[in-house]
Amino acid sequence: MNPYYNLPLEQRRTQRLVDQYNADARVWKKLEPRRRARRKLLRKVLTRKLLKKLDLAEFAAERPAPDCIGEWIAS
C-alpha cells in the first residue's frame, strides 16, 4: 500500500522523509519530561556528554523500527 499515491513520483520520497522527521520530533517531545528529570537528578553525578548519550540511547530505543522494504524507483 502506498499512502502517497496522490503525489507525483518525485515528491513521494521527500514526503516520506518529512513524515519520518515529524514522527521523530513527536517521540523526542514525548521524552522531554524524562530528560528534564534525569538532568535535574543526575546533574552533579554525570557529565553533559554522558547525559546526552543517555538521551540519545533512550530516543533510539523509543523510535519505531525503520522500514526494511526498499523503495521501487521507476526509470
Long-range contacts (C-beta under 8 A, 24 or more apart in sequence): 9-74, 13-71, 16-71, 23-64, 24-63, 27-59, 27-62, 27-63, 28-59, 30-62, 31-55, 31-58, 31-59, 31-62, 34-58
